[in-house]
Amino acid sequence: MLLYRLLVSLAAPVLAALFALRLMRGRETAEDLRQRLATTDEPPLPGPRLWLHGASNGELAAARGLVDALLAAHPVLSLTVTANTTTGRDMVTAWALPRVTARLAPVDLRRPLRRFLATHAPRALVVIENELWPNRLTTLKARGIPVIVVSARLSARSAGHWGRLPVVAREVLGSITSLSAQDEESAARFAALDLPGAARAAPLALKASSPPPAADPAKLAALAPAFDRDNTLLAASTHPGEEEQVLTAFTKARQSRPALRLILAPRHARRGPEVAALIAEAGLPFATRSAGEAPRSAAVFLADTMSEMGLWYALSGLCFTGGSLVEKGGHTPWEPAHFGCALLHGPSSFNQAEAFAALDAAGGALEVSDAAALAHALAELTPEAQARMAEIALQTADARKADLAPLVARIASIAGI
């Protein structure tokens, strides 16, 4: 740990330079920087309070059901919800929930952590998935503040990295009060890294248990006439290197399925201009959501906005889950499954391995190896086949929902609420 703290301290000037660059480029504001350094000069916030942290949109969207359950079960409880990204924080702000404060997470340096804790005074930290920051966790342990990790994910690659730092791993994992892995493989990897037996809780897949994102009824009514759901493909949360493959497959599939439409929703909305250039290069007519353009009969609708994914799921009978044709490990299939979408995904699925395996085995999802395989699947899937896949996916998702009441009770007991 001393080596980690030294390295992080030495990296502080580099972090400062990166933050300054973000300010200069307009990617973040001075207020964002103050939140990261916990120098906002806020008075201490009222309690009792929990600190809930997720890396970004995906993790915090998965935690929405848990947030609602905690607030409903404990009317006096307040939450500070943090994210590493401004998009994650802004998504939580848009929830407009009472007793919820959204902030950027403090950087993993002891002074910002101390300032953050003085302002928010959490009874416990609830970590979503795999945000195990060493200074953060060991500082909380030293102050007697419990750390509860929910739906923890640990890939073989990440386990290997932790295994090369056994002293750090032991101290970080020893700071955890309770950890529920999202699958048995992750649970076994945490155990192999010496997670204390007393901290091991039963596995729980939070993303399978969270409500799907909402689709604004007025917006849905306005957009629905422009889309035939059976012939609309959503490419959800795509990454660089993936849009080109999706566009190639879509263009090829339209040769035999001319009614096919594409809603292309990049993982990060700020990449809208970059993705627009790719669509133009592919020679496809398109409309852009952020510009307020109507989809009309454009082949591609570029969905480059935040907090509207529920709309795109509701309009689409087919969904390709992004991050799977590039080595990102895939994003959650449960959200489109809850909307009755037939699911397609690439071979990179290590972040959602158990979910995709269950859906593939049941017939609710189909793996495609590359652009050619995606094009073939799009061309061959009939509305009837899509409907069967969608029904199976929904049944599989419903069967995997967990009762959050025991988790809420465990968090409350550990935090002394």
C-alpha positions in Angstrom: 0.0 0.0 0.0 2.8 2.4 0.7 4.1 1.9 -2.8 0.6 2.5 -4.2 0.2 5.7 -2.2 3.6 6.9 -3.3 2.8 6.2 -7.0 -0.6 7.9 -6.7 1.0 10.9 -5.1 3.7 11.1 -7.8 0.9 10.9 -10.4 -1.0 13.9 -8.9 0.7 16.5 -11.1 -0.2 14.4 -14.2 -3.8 14.2 -12.9 -3.8 18.0 -12.5 -2.6 18.5 -16.0 -5.3 16.1 -17.4 -8.0 18.0 -15.5 -6.7 21.3 -16.8 -6.8 19.9 -20.3 -10.4 18.8 -19.9 -11.2 22.4 -18.7 -9.5 24.0 -21.7 -11.3 21.7 -24.1 -14.7 22.3 -22.4 -15.0 18.6 -21.5 -15.5 19.5 -17.8 -16.1 22.6 -15.8 -14.4 24.2 -12.8 -17.3 22.8 -10.7 -16.5 19.3 -12.0 -12.9 19.7 -10.9 -14.0 21.0 -7.5 -16.2 17.9 -7.1 -13.3 15.6 -8.0 -11.0 17.3 -5.4 -13.9 17.7 -2.9 -13.2 21.4 -2.6 -16.8 22.6 -3.1 -17.0 24.2 0.3 -20.4 22.5 1.0 -21.6 22.4 4.6 -22.0 18.9 6.1 -25.0 17.2 4.5 -27.8 15.8 6.6 -27.9 12.1 7.5 -28.2 9.3 8.1 -26.5 8.9 4.7 -25.0 6.2 2.5 -22.4 6.8 -0.2 -23.2 4.7 -3.3 -20.6 4.6 -6.1 -20.6 3.3 -9.6 -18.2 3.9 -12.4 -20.6 5.4 -14.9 -24.0 5.0 -16.6 -24.1 1.3 -16.8 -23.3 0.6 -13.2 -25.5 3.3 -11.9 -28.4 2.3 -14.1 -28.1 -1.2 -12.7 -28.2 0.3 -9.2 -31.4 2.3 -9.8 -33.7 -0.4 -8.4 -31.5 -0.7 -5.3 -31.6 3.1 -4.8 -35.4 3.1 -5.0 -35.6 0.2 -2.6 -33.3 1.8 0.0 -35.2 5.1 -0.1 -38.6 3.4 0.2 -37.5 1.1 3.1 -35.9 4.0 5.0 -37.7 7.3 4.7 -35.1 9.1 6.8 -32.2 7.9 4.7 -30.2 10.1 2.3 -27.8 9.0 -0.4 -24.8 10.5 -2.0 -24.3 8.8 -5.4 -21.0 9.3 -7.1 -19.6 8.4 -10.6 -16.3 8.7 -12.3 -17.8 10.4 -15.3 -19.9 13.5 -15.8 -22.4 11.5 -17.8 -23.0 9.1 -15.0 -23.4 11.9 -12.4 -25.7 13.8 -14.8 -27.9 10.7 -15.3 -28.4 10.4 -11.5 -29.2 14.1 -11.3 -31.8 13.6 -14.0 -33.5 11.0 -11.8 -34.6 13.9 -9.6 -35.0 11.7 -6.6 -35.7 13.2 -3.2 -32.8 12.7 -0.7 -30.3 11.8 -3.4 -27.2 14.0 -4.0 -25.2 13.3 -7.2 -21.5 14.1 -7.3 -18.3 13.2 -9.2 -16.3 10.8 -7.1 -13.3 12.2 -5.3 -9.9 11.2 -6.7 -8.1 8.4 -4.9 -5.9 10.7 -2.8 -6.2 10.9 0.9 -6.8 14.7 1.2 -9.7 14.8 -1.2 -11.1 11.7 0.5 -10.9 13.3 3.9 -12.7 16.4 2.6 -15.4 14.4 0.9 -16.0 12.3 4.1 -16.2 15.4 6.2 -19.0 16.8 4.0 -21.0 13.7 3.3 -20.3 11.7 6.5 -21.6 8.3 5.1 -22.6 5.5 7.4 -21.3 3.1 4.8 -20.0 2.9 1.2 -21.9 0.8 -1.3 -19.8 -0.1 -4.3 -21.4 -1.2 -7.5 -19.5 -3.9 -9.4 -15.7 -3.4 -9.4 -14.7 0.0 -8.2 -12.1 -1.1 -5.6 -9.9 2.0 -5.1 -7.2 1.2 -2.6 -6.9 4.6 -0.8 -10.7 4.9 -0.7 -11.3 1.5 0.9 -8.4 1.5 3.3 -9.3 5.1 4.5 -12.8 4.0 5.2 -11.7 1.0 7.1 -9.4 3.1 9.2 -12.4 5.3 10.1 -14.6 2.4 10.9 -16.9 3.0 7.9 -18.2 -0.3 6.3 -17.7 -1.1 2.7 -20.4 -3.1 0.9 -19.7 -4.3 -2.6 -22.7 -5.4 -4.6 -22.8 -7.4 -7.8 -19.0 -7.4 -7.9 -17.4 -8.4 -11.2 -13.9 -9.8 -11.5 -12.6 -11.0 -14.9 -9.8 -13.5 -15.2 -7.6 -10.7 -16.6 -8.4 -8.4 -13.6 -7.8 -11.2 -11.2 -4.4 -11.8 -12.7 -3.5 -8.1 -12.2 -4.6 -8.2 -8.6 -2.6 -11.5 -8.1 0.6 -9.7 -9.1 0.0 -7.3 -6.2 -0.8 -9.7 -3.3 -0.1 -7.2 -0.5 -2.3 -4.5 -2.1 -5.0 -7.1 -2.9 -5.0 -8.5 0.7 -5.2 -5.0 2.2 -8.0 -3.8 -0.2 -10.1 -6.9 0.1 -9.5 -6.9 3.9 -11.2 -3.5 3.9 -14.5 -5.0 2.6 -17.2 -5.7 5.0 -19.5 -7.6 2.6 -19.2 -8.6 -1.0 -21.8 -10.3 -3.3 -20.3 -11.2 -6.6 -22.5 -11.1 -9.7 -21.7 -14.7 -10.7 -20.0 -17.8 -9.3 -16.8 -17.3 -11.4 -16.3 -13.9 -9.9 -17.0 -15.2 -6.4 -14.3 -17.9 -6.9 -11.8 -15.4 -8.1 -12.4 -13.1 -5.1 -12.0 -16.1 -2.8 -8.7 -17.1 -4.5 -7.4 -13.5 -3.8 -8.1 -14.1 -0.1 -11.3 -12.1 0.4 -12.1 -12.8 4.0 -14.7 -15.6 4.5 -16.8 -13.4 6.7 -17.2 -10.8 3.9 -18.5 -13.3 1.3 -22.2 -13.0 0.6 -24.4 -14.9 -1.9 -24.0 -13.9 -5.6 -26.4 -11.4 -6.9 -26.6 -10.0 -10.5 -27.9 -6.5 -9.9 -28.4 -5.6 -13.6 -30.8 -8.5 -14.0 -32.9 -7.2 -11.1 -33.0 -3.5 -12.0 -36.0 -1.9 -13.8 -35.4 -1.1 -17.4 -34.8 2.6 -18.4 -38.0 4.6 -18.8 -39.4 5.6 -22.2 -41.0 9.0 -22.1 -44.6 8.3 -23.4 -44.9 11.6 -25.3 -41.6 11.2 -27.0 -42.4 7.6 -27.8 -45.8 8.5 -29.3 -44.1 11.2 -31.5 -41.4 8.8 -32.8 -43.2 5.5 -33.1 -45.0 6.3 -36.5 -41.5 6.7 -38.1 -40.4 3.2 -37.1 -41.7 -0.3 -38.0 -40.5 -2.1 -34.8 -40.1 -5.5 -36.6 -37.7 -3.9 -39.0 -35.8 -1.6 -36.7 -32.4 -2.5 -35.4 -30.9 -0.8 -32.4 -27.1 -0.8 -32.0 -26.9 0.0 -28.3 -23.8 1.5 -26.6 -21.4 1.0 -29.4 -17.7 1.8 -29.2 -14.9 3.0 -31.6 -14.2 0.3 -34.2 -17.7 -1.1 -33.7 -19.8 1.4 -35.6 -18.0 0.6 -38.9 -18.8 -3.1 -38.5 -22.5 -2.4 -37.7 -22.8 0.0 -40.6 -21.2 -2.5 -43.0 -23.6 -5.3 -41.8 -26.6 -3.0 -42.0 -25.8 -2.0 -45.5 -25.3 -5.6 -46.6 -28.5 -6.8 -44.9 -30.6 -4.1 -46.6 -29.9 -5.6 -49.9 -32.3 -8.4 -49.1 -34.3 -6.6 -46.4 -34.8 -3.0 -47.7 -37.3 -2.0 -45.0 -34.6 -2.4 -42.3 -33.8 0.8 -40.3 -31.0 1.4 -37.8 -31.0 3.4 -34.6 -27.3 3.9 -33.8 -26.7 4.9 -30.1 -23.0 5.3 -29.3 -21.9 4.5 -25.8 -20.7 8.1 -25.3 -23.0 10.8 -26.8 -20.1 13.2 -27.2 -18.9 10.9 -30.1 -21.9 12.0 -32.1 -19.9 14.0 -34.7 -17.4 11.2 -35.1 -20.1 8.6 -35.7 -22.0 11.0 -38.0 -18.9 11.1 -40.2 -18.8 7.3 -40.3 -22.5 7.1 -41.4 -21.9 9.7 -44.1 -18.8 7.8 -45.3 -21.0 4.7 -45.6 -23.3 6.6 -47.9 -26.4 6.2 -45.8 -29.0 8.9 -45.3 -29.4 9.7 -41.6 -31.0 12.0 -39.1 -29.4 13.2 -35.9 -31.3 13.2 -32.6 -29.1 15.9 -30.9 -29.8 18.3 -33.8 -33.6 17.8 -33.4 -33.9 16.2 -36.8 -37.0 14.1 -37.5 -36.2 10.5 -38.4 -38.7 10.4 -41.3 -37.5 7.8 -43.8 -33.7 8.1 -43.1 -32.0 4.7 -43.1 -30.1 5.6 -39.9 -31.2 7.6 -36.9 -28.1 8.7 -34.9 -29.2 8.6 -31.2 -26.5 10.8 -29.7 -28.3 12.0 -26.6 -28.3 11.0 -23.0 -31.0 9.4 -20.9 -33.1 8.3 -23.8 -32.1 4.6 -24.2 -35.5 3.5 -23.1 -37.0 5.2 -26.1 -34.6 3.4 -28.5 -35.3 0.0 -26.9 -39.1 0.6 -27.1 -38.8 1.4 -30.9 -36.7 -1.6 -31.8 -37.5 -5.2 -32.4 -33.9 -6.1 -32.7 -31.0 -5.1 -30.5 -27.3 -5.5 -31.0 -25.6 -5.0 -27.7 -22.4 -2.9 -28.1 -19.0 -3.5 -26.7 -19.1 -7.0 -28.0 -17.6 -6.7 -31.5 -14.6 -5.0 -30.0 -12.8 -6.1 -26.8 -14.9 -4.3 -24.3 -16.6 -7.3 -22.8 -20.2 -6.5 -23.8 -22.9 -4.4 -22.2 -26.0 -5.6 -20.4 -28.5 -7.6 -22.4 -31.1 -7.4 -19.7 -32.3 -4.0 -20.5 -33.3 -4.8 -24.1 -34.6 -8.2 -23.0 -37.1 -6.4 -20.7 -38.3 -4.4 -23.7 -39.0 -7.5 -25.8 -36.1 -7.2 -28.2 -34.5 -10.1 -30.0 -30.8 -9.9 -29.0 -27.6 -10.1 -31.1 -24.1 -9.8 -29.7 -20.5 -10.2 -30.7 -17.9 -12.7 -29.2 -16.5 -10.3 -26.6 -18.7 -10.9 -23.6 -16.5 -11.3 -20.6 -18.3 -8.6 -18.6 -21.6 -10.4 -19.1 -20.5 -13.9 -19.7 -23.1 -15.6 -17.5 -25.9 -13.5 -18.9 -25.0 -14.1 -22.6 -24.4 -17.8 -22.0 -27.9 -18.2 -20.4 -29.6 -16.2 -23.2 -27.7 -18.0 -26.0 -28.5 -21.4 -24.5 -32.2 -20.6 -24.2 -32.5 -19.2 -27.7 -33.1 -15.6 -26.6 -29.9 -14.3 -28.1 -27.6 -15.0 -31.0 -23.8 -14.5 -31.1 -22.3 -13.1 -34.3 -18.6 -13.3 -34.9 -18.1 -10.3 -37.2 -19.8 -7.9 -39.6 -20.5 -10.6 -42.2 -22.2 -12.8 -39.6 -24.2 -9.9 -38.3 -25.4 -9.0 -41.8 -26.4 -12.7 -42.4 -28.4 -12.8 -39.1 -30.2 -9.5 -39.9 -31.1 -10.7 -43.4 -32.3 -14.1 -42.2 -34.3 -13.3 -39.1 -38.0 -13.2 -39.8 -40.5 -11.2 -37.6 -41.7 -14.6 -36.2 -38.2 -15.7 -35.3 -37.5 -12.3 -33.7 -40.7 -12.6 -31.7 -39.8 -16.0 -30.4 -36.3 -14.8 -29.4 -37.7 -11.8 -27.7 -40.2 -13.8 -25.7 -37.4 -16.2 -24.6 -35.1 -13.3 -23.7 -37.9 -11.7 -21.5 -38.7 -15.0 -19.8 -35.0 -15.6 -19.1 -34.6 -12.1 -17.7 -37.7 -12.4 -15.5 -36.4 -15.7 -14.1 -33.1 -14.1 -13.0 -34.6 -11.2 -11.1 -33.5 -11.2 -7.5 -35.5 -10.0 -4.5 -33.7 -6.9 -3.3 -35.3 -6.9 0.1 -32.6 -9.1 1.7 -29.8 -6.9 0.3 -31.5 -3.7 1.5 -31.9 -5.3 5.0 -28.2 -6.4 5.0 -27.0 -2.9 4.0 -29.2 -1.2 6.7 -27.9 -3.7 9.3 -24.2 -3.1 8.4 -24.6 0.6 8.2 -26.6 0.8 11.5 -29.6 2.6 9.9 
